[in-house]
Amino acid sequence: MRAVALDVHFSLGYVYWSDVTENKIKRSCIDGKNVTIINDNVGVCDGLAVEWKSSQLYWTDTTNNKISASDLEGNNIRILVSASLDEPRGIALDPEQG
C-alpha cells in the first residue's frame, strides 16, 4: 500500500485515502479498523477531499486527467471535469460557497 492523498470526516469518524499502488480509494474508521474500498476504478489519485456538509467525496485522477465525485460510500460517481486538465493533483473545497 502507498497512501498519497488523505482526508478525514471527523463527525463520522472516517479516514479516506488513495492507495496509488492498488489504484483504489479506501476508507476506515479513525482507529484503522473496518477498511472499505470506496472506489476500485480510479487511476493515480494525488488529491482527495471530503465535503462534510453535503457528504461528498472529491478526487483527482492524474492517469485519466479528470476530477470526479461520489457520495461517501462511493456511489453515484460522476466526472466533474475532464477537459483541459494535465495531471490534476491537488484539490481544495469551499463548502460555504458550494
N, C-alpha and C positions, 0 to 999 in steps of 0.2 A: 504494500500500500504506500502511496505517496500523496498525502493530502496537500493541496495547494491553496484553495480558497476555503474560507470558513466564515460562518456567521451563526448567531445564537438567537433563539426565540426564548427570552427569559421567562415569560409568564407560563409558557407551555413546558419549559424545562428541556428543550431540544437543542442539540448542536447539529448543524448541517455542514457538510464539507464535500469537496470534489476530490475524487481519487483519480489522478491522472494516469496511474498505471493501468487501472481497470476501465477507465473512461466511464465512470459512474458518479452519480451524486447520491450521497448517503446521509442518513440521519441516525442519531442515537439519543438516548437520554443523556443529560449532562454528566451523569456518573459513568458513561461509556457503555452502559448495558442496552440491550434491545436494538442492535444495529439493523436498520432497514434500508433497502435500496429504493431510492425515490425515483431515479431515472437511470436506466442502463443503456440508453441510446443517445449518448452525448459524446462529442469529440473532446478535445482538451479544454477543460473548463478552468480558466485562470481567475474568473471573477464570479462571485456568488453573493446574493443579498436577500435577506428575509425582510419582507414588508409585513410587520406585525399587525398593522391596522386593518388591512384587507386580507390578511392570511394568504399572501402570495410569495412565491419563491422566484427570483430572477437570476439568470446566469448568462455568462458569455461562453461562446464556443469558438475557439481560435482555429479549430480544424475546418469547420464549415462556415466560418465568417458570419455568425449570426448572434443575436441576443434573443433569448426565449424566456418564457414564464410559465408557471403552473400553480396549482394550489399547493398547500404544504404536504399533501400526500403524493404529489407527482401526477395528479390527474389534470385533465383539461389543459394539456400542453399547447402553447401557441407561440409562434415565431413573431416577435415584435419588430425586429429589424434584420434584414438580410441583404440589403443593397448598400453599396459604397462603404463596406467595412473591410478593414485589413487587419486581421488578427486582433479582434477586440479582447481586451484583457481585464481591466478593472471595471467595476460597476458601483455606482452610488445612487441611492434613492432619496427622494424628498417626499415623505408620506404626507406632509402638510399641504403640499402643492399638487399632489397626485402624480 
